[in-house]
Amino acid sequence: MRYFLELSYNGKNYAGWQRQNNAISVQEVLEVNLSKILNNKIEIVGCGRTDAGVHAKQYFAHVDIEKALPENFLYRINNMLPEDIAIQKIFDVKPDFHARFDAINRTYKYFIHFEKNPFLEDYSFLLLNKTLDISAMNHCLSLILGEHDFSCFEKKGSDNKTSVCVLKDAFFEQNENGLVFTITANRFLRNMVRRITAAMLMLGLNQLSAEEIILAVLEKKELQVKMAVPAKGLFLWKIEYDFS
């Protein structure tokens, strides 16, 4: 039987989602604990990668198990998992339904605050310069929506077969602490969200022009994004499927 796990995690203590040889990952923690409770070696498949330090408000993974799970399984596995990983739901799906390949859209949010705040430190990027042209940032984002090769925002050395993504929505909005950047696409490239975030912040600070960004996307040119935004401000926020 194939089961879907809906979960969330604080990425601070992990080297990302994907199992690695030299660092602890969310996938490894889940597989180790699932294997213990089921008395069998368990491998799980996630809906995608998240980088080291990135959080997930909603994440899906699937696992194939020979027998139906007992009713109290969710309670038992959550008792075994560390406090920074929680499974909200476990439900059966069709045997060929895939956590990664059947995801329709993915939404990320990036959080930015303008004043030092110890309660936001682990989950948001402190940007002391508040003089951002948010209107220009959002206008530029509206011009790169749709299907494009986004390799100018991709980390070098990535092994993707294609750098084409369909960007469905992207915008900055103000909140009580600063800004939230929301971006939705059918897929994302490695480091793509953080690099777009940095490019738009540079645009808002007049350190990069909209023309440079748009040309880099349309003509697949290299884009000099010198600002680095930390992983801690990034959340995988929502994954969309058609479960019907």
ZIWO-V540807 format. One record per pair of residues at least 6 apart in sequence whose ideal C-beta (glycine too) atoms are under 8 Angstrom apart, sorted by the first residue. I is the first residue (numbers start at 1). J is the second residue. D is the distance in Angstrom with one decimal. If there is no record, write none. Layout:
# ZIWO-V540807
I;J;D, I;J;D
This chain:
# ZIWO-V540807
1;64;7.2, 1;65;5.6, 1;66;7.4, 1;67;7.5, 1;68;6.2, 1;92;5.7, 1;95;7.7, 2;62;5.6, 2;63;7.3, 2;64;5.3, 2;65;8.0, 2;92;6.8, 2;93;5.4, 2;94;7.1, 2;95;5.2, 2;96;7.9, 2;97;6.4, 3;62;6.6, 3;63;5.4, 3;64;7.9, 3;65;6.2, 3;69;6.7, 3;90;5.6, 3;91;6.7, 3;92;5.5, 3;93;7.1, 4;60;5.8, 4;61;7.4, 4;62;5.3, 4;89;7.7, 4;90;7.2, 4;91;5.6, 4;92;7.6, 4;93;5.1, 4;97;7.4, 4;99;6.7, 5;30;7.7, 5;44;7.2, 5;60;6.8, 5;61;4.9, 5;62;7.3, 5;63;6.6, 5;87;5.5, 5;89;7.4, 5;90;5.5, 6;58;6.8, 6;59;7.5, 6;60;5.7, 6;87;7.0, 6;88;4.9, 6;89;4.2, 6;90;7.7, 6;91;7.9, 7;30;7.8, 7;56;7.4, 7;59;5.3, 7;60;7.7, 7;61;7.0, 7;85;6.6, 7;86;6.3, 7;87;4.6, 7;88;6.4, 8;55;8.0, 8;56;5.6, 8;57;5.5, 8;58;6.3, 8;59;6.5, 8;85;7.7, 8;86;5.6, 8;88;6.8, 9;26;5.3, 9;55;6.7, 9;56;5.2, 9;59;6.8, 9;84;5.9, 9;85;4.5, 9;86;7.3, 10;55;5.7, 10;84;4.0, 10;85;7.8, 10;122;7.8, 11;26;7.4, 11;50;6.4, 11;52;7.3, 11;53;5.2, 11;54;4.7, 11;55;4.6, 11;56;6.9, 11;231;7.1, 11;232;7.9, 12;53;6.3, 12;55;7.7, 12;84;7.0, 12;122;5.8, 12;232;7.0, 13;24;7.3, 13;84;6.1, 14;23;8.0, 14;24;6.0, 14;25;5.6, 14;26;5.1, 14;29;7.7, 14;52;6.9, 14;53;7.7, 14;84;7.9, 15;23;3.5, 15;24;6.4, 15;25;5.5, 15;52;4.5, 16;25;5.8, 16;26;7.4, 16;49;6.2, 16;50;5.4, 16;51;5.1, 16;52;4.9, 16;53;7.9, 16;54;6.8, 17;25;6.3, 17;26;5.0, 17;27;5.6, 17;46;5.3, 17;48;7.4, 17;49;5.4, 17;50;4.6, 17;56;7.6, 17;59;7.4, 18;25;5.8, 18;27;5.7, 18;46;7.3, 18;49;5.2, 19;25;5.1, 19;27;4.6, 19;28;4.7, 19;31;7.2, 20;28;7.7, 23;52;7.6, 26;50;7.8, 26;56;7.9, 26;85;6.3, 27;44;6.4, 27;46;6.2, 27;61;7.8, 29;81;6.9, 29;82;6.7, 29;85;6.2, 30;44;5.8, 30;61;7.2, 30;81;7.5, 30;85;7.0, 31;42;5.6, 31;43;6.2, 31;44;5.8, 33;77;6.4, 33;80;4.6, 33;81;5.7, 34;42;4.2, 34;44;6.9, 34;63;6.7, 34;77;6.8, 35;41;5.4, 35;42;4.6, 36;80;6.9, 37;73;7.6, 37;76;6.1, 37;77;5.8, 37;80;6.3, 38;65;6.7, 40;66;7.8, 42;63;6.1, 42;65;7.5, 43;63;7.5, 44;61;4.7, 44;62;6.9, 44;63;4.6, 45;61;6.1, 45;62;5.3, 45;63;7.5, 45;98;7.1, 45;99;5.3, 45;100;6.4, 46;59;6.9, 46;60;7.5, 46;61;4.5, 46;99;6.0, 46;100;6.7, 47;59;6.3, 47;60;4.5, 47;61;6.6, 47;99;4.6, 47;100;5.4, 47;103;5.2, 47;106;7.5, 47;239;5.3, 48;100;6.0, 48;103;7.3, 48;106;6.7, 48;187;7.8, 48;188;7.4, 48;236;7.7, 49;190;7.3, 50;56;6.0, 50;59;7.7, 50;236;5.7, 51;190;7.6, 51;191;6.8, 51;194;7.9, 51;231;5.5, 51;234;7.8, 52;231;6.1, 53;230;7.1, 53;231;3.4, 53;232;5.4, 54;231;4.8, 54;232;8.0, 54;234;4.7, 54;235;7.4, 54;236;6.9, 55;123;6.9, 55;232;7.7, 55;234;7.0, 55;235;4.7, 55;236;7.3, 56;235;6.7, 56;236;4.2, 57;109;7.9, 57;235;5.2, 57;236;6.8, 57;237;5.1, 57;238;7.4, 58;236;6.9, 58;237;6.4, 58;238;5.3, 58;239;5.8, 59;236;6.0, 59;239;7.0, 60;99;5.0, 60;103;7.4, 60;239;5.2, 60;241;7.4, 61;99;5.2, 62;93;7.0, 62;97;7.1, 62;98;6.7, 62;99;4.3, 68;92;7.9, 69;90;6.5, 73;90;6.5, 74;87;6.3, 74;89;7.5, 74;90;5.4, 77;87;6.1, 77;90;8.0, 78;86;6.2, 78;87;5.8, 81;87;7.2, 93;243;7.1, 97;243;7.9, 102;241;5.9, 102;242;7.7, 103;239;5.4, 103;240;6.9, 103;241;6.1, 104;186;6.9, 104;240;4.6, 104;241;6.2, 104;242;6.3, 105;168;6.1, 105;184;5.5, 105;185;7.0, 105;186;6.0, 105;238;7.9, 105;239;7.6, 105;240;4.2, 106;184;7.0, 106;185;6.4, 106;186;7.5, 106;187;6.9, 106;188;6.3, 106;236;7.0, 106;238;7.4, 106;239;5.7, 106;240;7.6, 107;182;6.7, 107;183;7.0, 107;184;4.4, 107;236;7.9, 107;237;4.7, 107;238;4.2, 107;239;7.8, 107;240;7.8, 108;182;7.5, 108;183;5.4, 108;184;7.9, 108;188;7.2, 108;193;4.8, 108;234;6.3, 108;235;6.6, 108;236;5.8, 108;237;5.8, 109;180;5.7, 109;181;6.7, 109;182;5.3, 109;183;7.9, 109;234;7.7, 109;235;5.0, 109;237;4.6, 110;125;7.4, 110;180;7.2, 110;181;4.2, 110;183;7.8, 110;193;6.5, 110;194;7.3, 110;197;4.8, 110;229;7.0, 110;233;5.2, 110;234;5.2, 110;235;7.6, 111;120;7.6, 111;123;6.2, 111;124;4.0, 111;125;6.9, 111;177;7.6, 111;178;7.5, 111;179;7.7, 111;180;5.7, 111;181;8.0, 111;233;4.9, 111;235;7.3, 112;124;6.3, 112;125;5.0, 112;126;8.0, 112;127;5.3, 112;178;4.7, 112;179;4.3, 112;180;7.4, 112;181;7.3, 112;201;7.8, 112;233;6.4, 113;120;5.0, 113;124;4.7, 113;125;7.3, 113;126;5.8, 113;127;7.4, 113;177;4.2, 113;178;4.1, 114;126;7.7, 114;127;6.2, 114;128;7.0, 114;130;4.9, 114;177;7.2, 114;178;4.5, 115;126;7.9, 115;177;7.7, 116;126;6.2, 117;124;7.9, 117;126;7.9, 117;177;7.0, 120;126;7.7, 120;177;6.2, 121;232;7.9, 122;232;5.8, 123;232;6.3, 123;233;6.9, 123;235;7.8, 124;177;6.9, 124;178;7.4, 124;232;7.3, 124;233;5.1, 125;229;5.3, 125;230;5.7, 125;232;7.1, 125;233;3.9, 127;178;7.0, 127;201;7.0, 129;205;6.2, 130;178;8.0, 131;205;7.1, 132;179;7.4, 132;201;7.0, 132;204;3.6, 132;205;6.4, 133;203;7.4, 133;204;4.9, 133;206;7.3, 134;172;5.4, 134;174;7.2, 134;179;7.3, 134;204;6.4, 136;203;6.1, 136;204;6.4, 136;210;6.6, 137;172;5.4, 137;200;4.5, 137;201;7.7, 137;203;5.6, 137;204;4.7, 138;171;5.3, 138;172;5.8, 139;210;7.1, 140;200;6.8, 140;203;5.9, 140;210;4.2, 140;213;5.8, 140;214;6.9, 141;170;4.3, 141;171;6.2, 141;172;7.8, 141;200;6.6, 142;170;7.9, 143;210;7.3, 143;214;5.6, 144;167;6.4, 144;170;7.7, 144;213;7.3, 144;214;6.4, 144;217;5.0, 145;167;5.1, 145;168;7.2, 145;169;7.1, 145;170;6.7, 146;166;6.8, 146;167;6.3, 147;164;6.4, 147;165;7.4, 147;166;4.7, 147;167;7.8, 148;164;7.0, 148;165;7.1, 148;167;6.9, 148;217;5.3, 148;218;7.1, 149;162;8.0, 149;163;5.0, 149;164;5.2, 149;217;7.6, 149;220;5.3, 150;163;5.8, 150;164;7.6, 150;165;5.2, 150;167;7.5, 150;189;5.9, 150;192;6.0, 150;217;6.5, 151;163;3.8, 151;189;7.3, 151;220;5.7, 152;216;4.1, 152;217;6.0, 152;220;6.5, 152;221;6.3, 152;222;6.4, 152;223;4.4, 153;189;6.6, 153;191;7.4, 153;192;4.7, 153;195;4.2, 153;196;5.4, 153;199;7.2, 153;223;7.2, 153;225;7.9, 154;160;7.2, 154;163;5.6, 154;189;4.1, 154;190;6.0, 154;191;6.9, 154;192;6.1, 154;195;7.7, 155;189;7.6, 155;190;4.5, 155;191;4.0, 155;195;7.7, 158;189;6.4, 158;190;4.5, 160;189;6.1, 160;190;7.4, 163;189;5.9, 165;185;5.0, 165;186;6.4, 165;187;5.2, 165;188;6.5, 165;189;6.7, 165;192;7.5, 166;185;6.0, 166;186;4.5, 166;187;7.8, 167;183;7.4, 167;184;7.7, 167;185;4.8, 168;184;4.4, 168;185;5.8, 168;186;7.2, 169;182;7.1, 169;183;7.0, 169;184;4.5, 170;181;7.6, 170;182;7.1, 170;183;4.3, 170;184;7.2, 170;196;7.3, 171;181;7.5, 171;182;5.9, 172;179;5.3, 172;180;7.2, 172;181;5.1, 172;200;7.0, 173;179;7.1, 173;180;5.7, 173;182;7.3, 174;180;7.9, 181;197;5.4, 181;200;7.2, 182;237;7.5, 183;193;5.9, 183;196;6.8, 193;234;6.2, 194;228;8.0, 194;229;5.2, 194;231;7.1, 194;234;6.2, 195;225;5.6, 197;229;5.1, 197;234;7.9, 198;225;5.0, 198;227;4.3, 198;228;6.5, 198;229;4.9, 199;208;6.2, 199;213;5.6, 199;223;6.5, 199;225;4.9, 199;227;8.0, 200;213;8.0, 201;227;5.9, 201;229;7.1, 202;208;3.9, 202;225;6.6, 202;226;7.2, 202;227;5.3, 203;209;7.1, 203;210;6.1, 203;213;6.5, 207;226;7.6, 207;227;7.5, 208;224;7.9, 208;225;7.5, 212;223;6.8, 213;223;6.6, 215;221;6.1, 216;222;7.0, 216;223;3.9
